[in-house]
Amino acid sequence: MCLRGDNMIKGKIRKIPVQDKLEHLFCLLSSVLPVVKQIHFDQCFELELERKLRGNRIDLPRTKLNADEQMCCDFCRIPIIDYHRHCVKCSYDICLRCCQDVRKATKDVGEPDSSRIQHEDVDILENQESPLEQRMRLSSKLHDWKANTDGSIPCPPKQHGGCGDSPLMLKRIFKMNWVAKLVKNVDEMVSGCKMYDISPQNIDDLSSILYAPSCEDIKSEGISEFRKHWIKGEPVMIKGVCDESSMLGWDPMVMWKGIQETTEERTKEDNRIVKAIDCFDRSEIDIELREFIRGYSEGSIRENNQPRMLVLKNWPSPSASEEFLLYQRPEFISKLPLLEHIHSKWGLLNLAAKLPHYSLQNDVGPKILVSYGMRDELGQGDSVNMLRFNMRDVVYLLVHTCEVKSKLQTDAPKSPTAGHDTKNDEEINIDLMEDDTTETLGISNTDNEKALKCEDLNTICEGTVTKSQPGAIWDIFRREDVPKLIEYMRLHRNEFGIPDDIIIDSVPQPLHEGMMFLNSYHKRKLKEEFGLEPWSIEQHLGVAVFIPTGCPFQVRNLQSSVQLGLDFLFPESLSEAVRLAGEIRELPNDHEAKLQMLEAGKISLYAASSSIKEVQKLVLDPK
């Protein structure tokens, strides 16, 4: 119990100086203030309308939810934060955003007296208003559902799941004045504290060169330099998190045995069936875990003698991963860079960590991702994660690699496709020259002499001369690159197999679904046609790749590999998470992104409440 990873993490957080903690908390409060104010403004508007309809003296009924329940809008299928409208006849519920859209789609609708709404200092978020294309698409759903002239909204017609006639009444989930008190307290704290502003316009222009410190650099520099890049939406690569000596503990077979010892997995039979993604057609298949693990190191062949690339899905489960890490690898988790700031439960700067422990929020704990991989591009069937973006910040740490030692890499025929990029003679000669240089210097995988200073040969590894090979290559784009990526998708949709019924506009559905991968050919075309190129990162063992919210990214696995992933949400990324929430709301109701949507509004409320209490505790502490 003394070695449990959570105790080690709490110890690291306790060591952070009080002054630093206060600065982090005030930064966090500053970031959530606009979101909390917007929520309050929307509630005040709806409450004023309710007073206009029902009289001044109203007491909003409260919807009772269990601690582990989540309430979603029946029209747009996104989580409801607090205020909502409810049908007493058929129990249909809609969020305030849908109320606004129904009224916008209806002409001649009365509005409340806005002068009675206290909104003078409300900083309305820039991205709250839906783009014209989204409103037009939403209006097509609302042509048969109209608001009344007094602003009240009837239950939607039966084709939308309602009863069609009963009026929708205003209800709440939280205490009546909780949000109003949060706005007041956060506003007072933020306005009463003068701090250094690290918004993008107040920091020096940083070059597009990737910030890639070592783990030791981060320990000595702290988080300030990291955040200067994070505020600009730039990825960060941190080197030297772990070394090859720790790799053996992350072999999938060793890991499986460890998980069986610590979780309910011990009750599963040895031939348990797991889900995997076949990279050839992105289909989901059933496979014995033992067979998958054997293919991880020995390779797997299709009926036509082509390599078969698989990515394990949902194993280990998030709960099993977390328990395994806490009990079997506690010392390893504590090495993760900036863990005291990003941890999913106690991270000081992680907004998502402020949610109550019983709150439903998918995939917030550590994830273990196991994939096959090989160096040569196959054209179709490469081991890749398709181009997409997250609503959260994320870090991936490469903890194990295995280059398949079988004839499949040399004997298997290639699968050339349109746009597949093969090496030309000049590139091959370069490769030979590098190998000759390595041999001339006497560098091999078995050398034990002290490392030579030869970084461009990529041979330095903990005092031993080796030729390290990357396990994966990441391509990460800037947030502002998305419009050009959308245009490239529109022009080349047939080459990516994007169906004609998929709308590619202000809501880039292919990026939310992960429907395309840019191989060498397409990356070259993207640069030629739009002058656009990503940060390309070769990830070696022990390297952590940090990716900000909303940055499109893809990865190709160059070896079979195990990645440790962790989601978090820094204050600098909150506004982007709110913007993406608006995009996801416009996706089809059965879209997977809605099931995994980050509740940015609710997170902001709880982060505000938690931070206020923590600031008061620190300030009033006699020590």
C-alpha positions as CSV (number, residue, x, y, z in Angstrom):
1,M,0.0,0.0,0.0
2,C,2.9,2.4,0.7
3,L,4.0,2.0,-2.9
4,R,0.7,2.8,-4.4
5,G,1.1,5.4,-7.2
6,D,-1.6,7.7,-5.9
7,N,0.3,8.3,-2.6
8,M,3.4,9.1,-4.5
9,I,1.5,11.6,-6.7
10,K,-0.1,13.3,-3.7
11,G,3.4,13.6,-2.2
12,K,4.7,15.4,-5.3
13,I,1.7,17.8,-5.2
14,R,2.3,18.6,-1.5
15,K,5.9,19.6,-2.4
16,I,4.8,22.4,-4.7
17,P,5.3,25.8,-3.0
18,V,2.2,27.6,-1.8
19,Q,2.9,30.6,-3.9
20,D,3.1,28.5,-7.1
21,K,-0.1,26.7,-6.2
22,L,-1.9,30.1,-5.7
23,E,-0.6,31.3,-9.1
24,H,-1.9,28.1,-10.8
25,L,-5.3,28.4,-9.1
26,F,-5.7,32.0,-10.1
27,C,-4.8,31.1,-13.7
28,L,-7.3,28.4,-13.6
29,L,-10.0,30.7,-12.3
30,S,-9.2,33.3,-15.0
31,S,-9.7,30.7,-17.7
32,V,-13.1,29.4,-16.4
33,L,-14.6,32.9,-15.7
34,P,-15.8,33.6,-19.2
35,V,-17.4,30.1,-19.4
36,V,-19.1,30.4,-16.1
37,K,-20.3,33.9,-17.0
38,Q,-21.8,32.6,-20.2
39,I,-23.7,29.8,-18.4
40,H,-25.0,32.4,-15.9
41,F,-26.1,34.8,-18.7
42,D,-28.0,32.0,-20.5
43,Q,-29.7,31.0,-17.3
44,C,-30.7,34.6,-16.5
45,F,-32.1,35.1,-20.0
46,E,-34.3,31.9,-19.6
47,L,-35.3,32.8,-16.1
48,E,-36.4,36.3,-17.1
49,L,-38.5,34.8,-19.9
50,E,-40.1,32.4,-17.4
51,R,-40.9,35.3,-15.1
52,K,-42.6,37.0,-18.1
53,L,-44.7,33.9,-18.7
54,R,-45.5,32.9,-15.1
55,G,-45.1,36.0,-13.0
56,N,-42.2,37.3,-10.8
57,R,-42.6,34.8,-7.9
58,I,-41.4,31.5,-9.3
59,D,-39.5,28.6,-7.8
60,L,-37.9,26.4,-10.4
61,P,-38.4,22.7,-9.7
62,R,-35.3,20.6,-9.4
63,T,-34.6,17.5,-11.4
64,K,-33.4,14.7,-9.2
65,L,-30.4,12.8,-10.5
66,N,-28.3,10.1,-8.9
67,A,-24.7,10.9,-8.3
68,D,-23.5,8.7,-11.2
69,E,-26.3,9.8,-13.7
70,Q,-25.9,12.1,-16.7
71,M,-28.8,14.0,-18.3
72,C,-28.7,14.6,-22.0
73,C,-30.8,16.8,-24.3
74,D,-33.4,14.7,-26.1
75,F,-33.0,16.8,-29.3
76,C,-29.2,17.3,-29.7
77,R,-28.1,14.5,-27.4
78,I,-25.4,16.5,-25.6
79,P,-25.1,16.6,-21.8
80,I,-27.3,19.2,-20.0
81,I,-25.3,21.4,-17.6
82,D,-28.0,22.8,-15.3
83,Y,-31.1,24.7,-16.5
84,H,-33.3,22.9,-19.1
85,R,-36.9,22.8,-20.3
86,H,-39.0,19.7,-19.5
87,C,-42.4,18.3,-20.6
88,V,-44.5,17.1,-17.7
89,K,-46.6,15.0,-20.0
90,C,-43.9,12.9,-21.9
91,S,-40.7,13.8,-19.9
92,Y,-39.0,15.3,-23.0
93,D,-36.0,17.5,-22.0
94,I,-34.1,20.1,-24.1
95,C,-31.0,22.1,-23.3
96,L,-30.9,25.9,-23.3
97,R,-28.9,26.0,-26.6
98,C,-31.7,24.1,-28.3
99,C,-34.3,26.5,-26.8
100,Q,-32.3,29.4,-28.4
101,D,-32.2,27.6,-31.7
102,V,-35.9,26.9,-31.8
103,R,-36.6,30.6,-31.2
104,K,-34.1,31.7,-33.8
105,A,-35.8,29.4,-36.3
106,T,-39.2,31.0,-35.5
107,K,-40.0,34.6,-36.7
108,D,-41.9,37.1,-34.5
109,V,-41.0,35.5,-31.2
110,G,-41.2,37.8,-28.2
111,E,-38.2,38.2,-25.9
112,P,-37.8,39.2,-22.2
113,D,-36.8,42.7,-21.1
114,S,-33.0,42.3,-21.5
115,S,-32.5,45.4,-19.3
116,R,-33.5,43.3,-16.3
117,I,-30.7,40.8,-17.0
118,Q,-27.4,41.6,-15.2
119,H,-25.0,41.2,-18.1
120,E,-22.9,44.4,-18.2
121,D,-19.6,42.6,-17.5
122,V,-20.5,39.3,-19.1
123,D,-17.7,38.3,-21.6
124,I,-19.8,36.4,-24.1
125,L,-17.6,33.6,-25.6
126,E,-16.7,34.4,-29.1
127,N,-17.5,30.9,-30.3
128,Q,-21.0,30.6,-28.8
129,E,-22.8,31.7,-32.0
130,S,-23.2,28.8,-34.5
131,P,-21.8,29.5,-38.0
132,L,-24.4,30.1,-40.7
133,E,-23.9,26.7,-42.3
134,Q,-24.7,25.0,-38.9
135,R,-27.7,27.1,-38.3
136,M,-29.0,26.4,-41.8
137,R,-28.6,22.7,-41.3
138,L,-30.2,22.8,-37.9
139,S,-33.1,24.9,-39.3
140,S,-34.0,22.0,-41.6
141,K,-34.7,19.9,-38.5
142,L,-36.8,22.7,-37.0
143,H,-39.1,23.5,-39.8
144,D,-42.0,21.7,-38.1
145,W,-41.2,22.8,-34.6
146,K,-41.9,26.5,-33.7
147,A,-41.8,28.6,-30.6
148,N,-44.9,30.5,-29.6
149,T,-45.1,34.3,-30.1
150,D,-44.5,34.9,-26.3
151,G,-41.2,33.0,-26.4
152,S,-42.5,29.8,-24.8
153,I,-41.7,26.5,-26.5
154,P,-44.1,23.6,-26.9
155,C,-43.0,20.0,-26.7
156,P,-41.6,19.0,-30.1
157,P,-43.8,16.9,-32.5
158,K,-43.7,13.1,-32.4
159,Q,-41.2,12.8,-35.2
160,H,-38.7,14.4,-32.8
161,G,-39.7,12.2,-29.9
162,G,-42.1,14.6,-28.1
163,C,-45.8,14.7,-27.6
164,G,-46.3,17.8,-29.7
165,D,-48.6,19.9,-27.5
166,S,-47.6,20.3,-23.8
167,P,-45.6,23.4,-22.9
168,L,-42.0,23.0,-21.8
169,M,-41.3,24.3,-18.3
170,L,-38.0,25.5,-16.9
171,K,-36.2,23.2,-14.5
172,R,-32.7,23.1,-12.8
173,I,-30.3,20.4,-11.7
174,F,-28.0,22.3,-9.2
175,K,-29.0,24.6,-6.3
176,M,-30.9,27.7,-7.3
177,N,-28.2,30.3,-6.9
178,W,-25.0,28.1,-7.1
179,V,-23.9,29.4,-10.5
180,A,-24.6,33.0,-9.6
181,K,-22.5,32.7,-6.5
182,L,-19.7,31.1,-8.4
183,V,-19.6,34.0,-10.9
184,K,-19.5,36.5,-8.1
185,N,-16.7,34.7,-6.1
186,V,-14.6,34.0,-9.2
187,D,-14.9,37.5,-10.5
188,E,-13.9,39.0,-7.1
189,M,-10.9,36.7,-6.8
190,V,-9.6,37.2,-10.4
191,S,-10.1,41.0,-10.3
192,G,-8.4,41.2,-6.9
193,C,-5.2,39.5,-8.0
194,K,-2.8,41.1,-10.5
195,M,-0.9,38.4,-12.3
196,Y,1.4,38.0,-15.3
197,D,-0.7,37.4,-18.3
198,I,0.5,34.5,-20.6
199,S,-2.1,35.0,-23.3
200,P,-0.7,34.6,-26.8
201,Q,-0.5,38.3,-27.5
202,N,1.6,38.9,-24.4
203,I,4.4,36.4,-25.1
204,D,7.2,36.7,-27.6
205,D,6.7,35.0,-30.9
206,L,8.1,31.5,-30.6
207,S,9.5,29.8,-33.6
208,S,7.8,26.8,-35.2
209,I,10.7,24.6,-34.0
210,L,9.3,21.9,-31.7
211,Y,10.0,22.5,-28.0
212,A,11.7,19.3,-27.0
213,P,13.3,19.4,-23.5
214,S,14.6,16.4,-21.6
215,C,12.8,15.1,-18.6
216,E,15.6,16.6,-16.4
217,D,15.2,20.0,-18.1
218,I,11.5,20.0,-17.2
219,K,12.4,19.1,-13.6
220,S,14.7,22.1,-13.3
221,E,12.8,24.6,-15.4
222,G,9.4,23.8,-14.1
223,I,6.2,24.3,-16.1
224,S,6.5,27.9,-17.2
225,E,8.4,27.4,-20.5
226,F,6.1,24.4,-21.3
227,R,3.0,26.7,-20.9
228,K,4.5,29.4,-23.2
229,H,4.2,26.9,-26.0
230,W,1.0,25.4,-24.8
231,I,-0.8,28.7,-24.9
232,K,0.0,28.9,-28.6
233,G,-1.4,25.5,-29.3
234,E,2.0,23.9,-30.0
235,P,2.8,20.3,-29.2
236,V,5.7,19.4,-26.9
237,M,8.1,16.4,-26.9
238,I,9.8,15.5,-23.7
239,K,12.8,13.1,-24.0
240,G,14.3,10.7,-21.5
241,V,11.3,9.8,-19.4
242,C,12.4,6.2,-19.1
243,D,15.2,4.1,-20.5
244,E,15.4,0.6,-22.1
245,S,15.9,-1.1,-18.7
246,S,12.3,-0.4,-17.9
247,M,11.0,-1.7,-21.2
248,L,10.8,-5.4,-20.2
249,G,8.0,-4.7,-17.7
250,W,5.8,-3.4,-20.6
251,D,6.1,-6.5,-22.8
252,P,2.4,-7.3,-23.5
253,M,2.7,-10.9,-22.1
254,V,4.3,-9.6,-18.9
255,M,1.7,-6.9,-18.6
256,W,-1.1,-9.4,-19.1
257,K,0.1,-11.5,-16.2
258,G,0.4,-8.5,-14.0
259,I,-3.1,-7.4,-14.9
260,Q,-4.4,-10.9,-14.0
261,E,-2.8,-10.6,-10.6
262,T,-4.3,-7.2,-9.7
263,T,-7.8,-7.1,-11.2
264,E,-10.9,-9.1,-12.0
265,E,-9.1,-10.1,-15.2
266,R,-7.7,-13.0,-13.1
267,T,-11.1,-14.7,-13.4
268,K,-10.9,-14.7,-17.2
269,E,-9.8,-17.9,-18.9
270,D,-6.5,-18.0,-20.8
271,N,-8.1,-18.0,-24.2
272,R,-10.2,-14.9,-23.6
273,I,-11.4,-13.1,-26.7
274,V,-10.6,-9.4,-27.2
275,K,-11.5,-6.8,-29.9
276,A,-9.0,-5.4,-32.3
277,I,-9.1,-3.1,-35.3
278,D,-7.8,-4.5,-38.6
279,C,-5.9,-1.6,-40.2
280,F,-6.6,-2.9,-43.7
281,D,-10.3,-1.9,-43.7
282,R,-10.6,-0.5,-40.2
283,S,-13.0,-3.3,-39.3
284,E,-13.4,-4.6,-35.8
285,I,-12.5,-8.3,-35.3
286,D,-12.5,-10.8,-32.5
287,I,-9.2,-12.4,-31.6
288,E,-7.7,-14.5,-28.8
289,L,-5.6,-12.3,-26.6
290,R,-2.8,-14.9,-26.6
291,E,-2.8,-14.9,-30.4
292,F,-2.7,-11.1,-30.6
293,I,0.3,-11.0,-28.2
294,R,2.1,-13.7,-30.3
295,G,1.6,-11.6,-33.4
296,Y,2.9,-8.5,-31.6
297,S,6.4,-10.0,-31.6
298,E,6.3,-12.6,-34.4
299,G,4.1,-10.8,-36.9
300,S,0.9,-11.8,-38.5
301,I,0.2,-12.8,-42.1
302,R,-3.0,-12.6,-44.2
303,E,-4.2,-15.3,-46.5
304,N,-2.5,-13.4,-49.5
305,N,0.8,-13.4,-47.6
306,Q,0.6,-9.7,-46.8
307,P,1.3,-8.4,-43.3
308,R,-1.7,-8.0,-41.1
309,M,-1.6,-4.9,-38.9
310,L,-3.8,-4.9,-35.8
311,V,-4.5,-2.4,-33.0
312,L,-6.0,-3.7,-29.8
313,K,-9.3,-2.1,-28.8
314,N,-10.5,-1.5,-25.2
315,W,-7.9,-3.8,-23.6
316,P,-7.0,-3.4,-20.9
317,S,-10.1,-1.6,-19.7
318,P,-9.6,1.9,-18.2
319,S,-10.2,0.5,-14.7
320,A,-7.8,-2.4,-15.2
321,S,-5.2,-0.1,-16.7
322,E,-5.4,2.3,-13.7
323,E,-5.2,-0.6,-11.1
324,F,-2.3,-2.2,-12.9
325,L,-0.4,1.1,-13.0
326,L,-1.1,1.9,-9.3
327,Y,-0.1,-1.5,-8.0
328,Q,2.3,-3.0,-10.5
329,R,4.0,0.1,-11.9
330,P,3.7,2.9,-9.3
331,E,7.3,4.0,-9.6
332,F,6.8,4.3,-13.4
333,I,3.7,6.5,-13.2
334,S,5.6,8.9,-10.9
335,K,8.2,9.5,-13.6
336,L,5.6,10.9,-16.1
337,P,6.5,14.5,-16.8
338,L,4.4,17.2,-15.1
339,L,2.3,14.5,-13.4
340,E,1.5,16.8,-10.5
341,H,-0.2,19.1,-13.0
342,I,-1.9,16.7,-15.4
343,H,-3.0,13.7,-13.2
344,S,-6.6,12.7,-14.0
345,K,-7.7,12.9,-10.3
346,W,-5.3,15.3,-8.5
347,G,-3.5,17.3,-11.3
348,L,-3.3,20.9,-10.0
349,L,-3.8,22.4,-13.5
350,N,-6.0,19.7,-14.9
351,L,-9.5,21.2,-15.1
352,A,-11.1,17.8,-15.7
353,A,-9.6,16.6,-12.4
354,K,-11.9,19.0,-10.5
355,L,-15.0,16.9,-11.4
356,P,-16.4,14.9,-8.5
357,H,-15.1,11.3,-8.4
358,Y,-18.6,9.9,-9.1
359,S,-19.1,12.1,-12.2
360,L,-19.5,10.2,-15.5
361,Q,-16.7,11.2,-17.8
362,N,-15.4,8.7,-20.2
363,D,-11.7,7.7,-20.5
364,V,-10.2,10.2,-18.1
365,G,-7.8,7.7,-16.5
366,P,-4.6,6.4,-18.0
367,K,-4.9,4.2,-21.1
368,I,-2.6,1.5,-22.4
369,L,-2.5,1.2,-26.2
370,V,-1.0,-1.9,-27.9
371,S,-0.4,-1.9,-31.7
372,Y,1.4,-3.9,-34.3
373,G,3.7,-1.9,-36.6
374,M,6.3,-2.1,-39.3
375,R,8.7,0.4,-40.9
376,D,7.8,0.0,-44.6
377,E,4.6,1.7,-45.9
378,L,2.1,-0.8,-47.2
379,G,-0.1,1.7,-48.9
380,Q,-3.3,0.2,-47.6
381,G,-3.3,-1.6,-44.2
382,D,-0.6,0.4,-42.5
383,S,-0.7,0.4,-38.7
384,V,-2.0,4.0,-38.1
385,N,-4.3,6.1,-36.0
386,M,-6.2,8.2,-38.5
387,L,-6.1,12.0,-38.6
388,R,-8.3,13.4,-35.9
389,F,-8.4,15.8,-32.9
390,N,-9.4,15.5,-29.3
391,M,-11.5,17.7,-27.0
392,R,-8.9,17.2,-24.3
393,D,-5.2,17.7,-24.1
394,V,-3.3,14.4,-24.3
395,V,0.1,12.9,-23.7
396,Y,1.4,9.6,-25.1
397,L,4.5,7.9,-23.7
398,L,6.2,5.1,-25.7
399,V,7.1,2.4,-23.1
400,H,7.8,-0.7,-25.3
401,T,8.8,-1.5,-28.8
402,C,9.4,-4.7,-30.7
403,E,10.7,-4.9,-34.3
404,V,9.1,-8.1,-35.7
405,K,12.0,-10.5,-36.4
406,S,10.5,-12.7,-39.1
407,K,10.6,-13.0,-42.8
408,L,7.3,-11.2,-43.2
409,Q,9.0,-7.8,-43.3
410,T,11.3,-8.7,-46.1
411,D,9.4,-11.4,-48.1
412,A,5.8,-10.0,-47.9
413,P,4.8,-8.3,-51.1
414,K,4.0,-4.6,-51.0
415,S,0.5,-3.3,-51.8
416,P,1.1,-0.3,-54.0
417,T,-1.9,2.1,-54.2
418,A,-2.5,5.4,-55.9
419,G,-0.5,8.0,-54.0
420,H,1.8,5.5,-52.3
421,D,5.2,7.0,-51.8
422,T,8.2,4.7,-52.4
423,K,11.8,5.6,-51.8
424,N,13.7,6.9,-54.8
425,D,17.3,5.8,-55.5
426,E,18.8,8.9,-53.9
427,E,16.9,8.2,-50.6
428,I,18.1,4.6,-50.6
429,N,21.8,5.8,-51.1
430,I,21.4,8.1,-48.2
431,D,20.3,5.1,-46.1
432,L,23.4,3.1,-47.2
433,M,25.7,6.0,-46.4
434,E,24.2,6.2,-42.8
435,D,24.7,2.5,-42.3
436,D,28.3,2.6,-43.6
437,T,29.1,5.6,-41.3
438,T,27.7,3.8,-38.3
439,E,29.8,0.7,-39.1
440,T,32.9,2.8,-39.6
441,L,32.5,4.4,-36.1
442,G,32.2,0.9,-34.6
443,I,28.7,1.5,-33.4
444,S,26.5,-1.6,-33.1
445,N,23.7,-3.0,-30.9
446,T,26.2,-4.9,-28.7
447,D,28.7,-2.2,-27.9
448,N,29.1,-1.5,-24.2
449,E,31.7,1.3,-24.4
450,K,30.8,4.9,-23.5
451,A,28.6,6.8,-25.9
452,L,30.1,9.0,-28.5
453,K,28.7,12.5,-29.0
454,C,27.0,11.9,-32.4
455,E,23.4,13.0,-32.0
456,D,22.5,13.2,-35.7
457,L,23.2,9.5,-35.9
458,N,20.6,9.0,-33.1
459,T,22.9,6.6,-31.2
460,I,23.0,7.9,-27.7
461,C,21.2,5.7,-25.1
462,E,22.1,5.8,-21.4
463,G,25.9,5.6,-21.8
464,T,25.7,2.7,-24.3
465,V,26.3,3.1,-28.0
466,T,23.3,1.7,-29.8
467,K,21.4,2.6,-33.0
468,S,18.0,3.5,-31.6
469,Q,15.1,3.1,-34.0
470,P,11.8,5.1,-33.6
471,G,8.7,3.2,-32.6
472,A,6.2,5.7,-34.2
473,I,6.0,8.8,-36.2
474,W,3.5,11.6,-35.3
475,D,2.2,14.3,-37.6
476,I,0.6,17.1,-35.7
477,F,-1.1,20.2,-37.3
478,R,-1.9,23.6,-35.8
479,R,-5.5,24.4,-34.9
480,E,-5.4,27.2,-37.5
481,D,-4.6,24.6,-40.2
482,V,-8.0,23.0,-39.9
483,P,-9.7,25.2,-42.7
484,K,-7.0,24.2,-45.2
485,L,-7.3,20.6,-44.1
486,I,-11.0,20.7,-44.7
487,E,-10.5,22.2,-48.2
488,Y,-7.9,19.5,-49.0
489,M,-10.4,16.8,-47.8
490,R,-13.1,18.3,-50.0
491,L,-10.8,18.3,-53.1
492,H,-9.5,14.8,-52.5
493,R,-12.4,13.1,-50.8
494,N,-12.6,10.3,-53.4
495,E,-8.9,9.3,-52.7
496,F,-9.7,8.9,-49.0
497,G,-13.0,7.1,-49.6
498,I,-15.1,9.7,-47.9
499,P,-18.8,9.0,-48.7
500,D,-20.7,11.7,-50.6
501,D,-23.3,12.0,-47.9
502,I,-20.6,13.2,-45.4
503,I,-20.8,17.0,-45.1
504,I,-17.4,18.7,-45.1
505,D,-18.0,22.2,-44.0
506,S,-17.6,24.3,-40.8
507,V,-18.1,21.0,-38.8
508,P,-15.2,18.9,-40.2
509,Q,-16.9,15.5,-39.7
510,P,-14.0,13.5,-41.2
511,L,-11.7,14.9,-38.5
512,H,-14.1,14.1,-35.7
513,E,-14.5,10.5,-37.1
514,G,-10.9,9.8,-38.1
515,M,-11.7,9.0,-41.7
516,M,-8.4,9.8,-43.4
517,F,-4.7,9.3,-43.1
518,L,-2.1,11.5,-44.9
519,N,0.6,9.2,-46.2
520,S,3.9,10.5,-47.7
521,Y,2.2,11.3,-51.0
522,H,-0.6,13.3,-49.5
523,K,1.6,15.2,-47.1
524,R,3.7,16.3,-50.1
525,K,0.5,17.2,-52.1
526,L,-0.8,19.2,-49.1
527,K,2.4,21.2,-49.0
528,E,2.4,21.8,-52.7
529,E,-1.3,22.9,-52.9
530,F,-1.7,24.7,-49.6
531,G,1.8,25.3,-48.2
532,L,0.8,23.3,-45.2
533,E,3.0,20.8,-43.3
534,P,2.8,19.3,-39.9
535,W,5.2,19.0,-37.1
536,S,6.6,15.4,-37.8
537,I,8.0,13.7,-34.6
538,E,9.9,10.5,-34.5
539,Q,9.0,9.0,-31.2
540,H,11.7,6.8,-29.6
541,L,11.4,4.7,-26.5
542,G,10.9,6.9,-23.4
543,V,9.7,9.9,-25.3
544,A,6.4,11.6,-24.3
545,V,4.4,13.5,-27.0
546,F,2.1,16.2,-25.6
547,I,-0.8,17.3,-28.0
548,P,-3.0,20.3,-27.2
549,T,-6.8,20.2,-27.6
550,G,-8.0,20.7,-31.1
551,C,-4.7,20.1,-32.9
552,P,-5.3,17.4,-35.6
553,F,-2.9,14.6,-35.4
554,Q,-2.1,11.2,-36.8
555,V,0.4,8.4,-36.0
556,R,2.0,5.6,-37.9
557,N,3.5,2.7,-35.8
558,L,6.9,1.8,-37.2
559,Q,7.3,-1.1,-34.8
560,S,4.9,-3.1,-32.6
561,S,4.5,-0.8,-29.6
562,V,2.9,-0.1,-26.3
563,Q,1.9,3.5,-25.5
564,L,0.8,4.9,-22.2
565,G,-1.8,7.7,-22.8
566,L,-3.3,10.2,-20.4
567,D,-6.0,12.9,-21.0
568,F,-6.1,16.2,-19.2
569,L,-7.3,19.8,-19.8
570,F,-5.2,22.8,-19.1
571,P,-6.6,26.3,-18.6
572,E,-5.1,27.4,-21.9
573,S,-7.1,24.8,-23.8
574,L,-10.5,25.4,-22.3
575,S,-11.8,27.9,-24.9
576,E,-10.9,25.5,-27.7
577,A,-12.7,22.6,-25.8
578,V,-15.8,24.9,-25.6
579,R,-15.6,25.6,-29.3
580,L,-15.3,21.9,-30.2
581,A,-18.3,21.2,-28.0
582,G,-20.3,23.5,-30.2
583,E,-19.1,21.6,-33.3
584,I,-19.9,18.2,-31.8
585,R,-23.4,19.4,-31.0
586,E,-24.0,19.8,-34.7
587,L,-22.9,16.2,-35.6
588,P,-25.6,13.5,-36.2
589,N,-27.1,12.3,-32.9
590,D,-25.8,8.8,-33.2
591,H,-22.2,10.1,-33.7
592,E,-19.6,8.4,-31.4
593,A,-18.1,11.8,-30.5
594,K,-21.3,12.8,-28.7
595,L,-21.0,9.7,-26.4
596,Q,-17.5,10.7,-25.5
597,M,-18.0,14.5,-25.4
598,L,-16.1,16.4,-22.7
599,E,-18.5,18.4,-20.5
600,A,-16.6,21.6,-20.7
601,G,-19.3,23.7,-19.1
602,K,-19.8,21.4,-16.1
603,I,-16.1,21.0,-15.7
604,S,-15.8,24.8,-15.6
605,L,-18.4,25.1,-12.8
606,Y,-16.8,22.4,-10.7
607,A,-13.3,23.7,-11.4
608,A,-14.4,27.2,-10.2
609,S,-16.0,25.8,-7.0
610,S,-13.0,23.6,-6.2
611,S,-10.4,26.3,-6.9
612,I,-12.3,28.9,-4.7
613,K,-12.2,26.4,-1.8
614,E,-8.5,25.6,-2.4
615,V,-7.5,29.3,-2.5
616,Q,-9.4,30.0,0.7
617,K,-7.8,27.1,2.4
618,L,-4.2,28.1,1.3
619,V,-4.7,31.8,2.2
620,L,-6.2,31.1,5.6
621,D,-3.6,28.4,6.5
622,P,-1.6,29.9,9.5
623,K,1.5,28.1,8.3
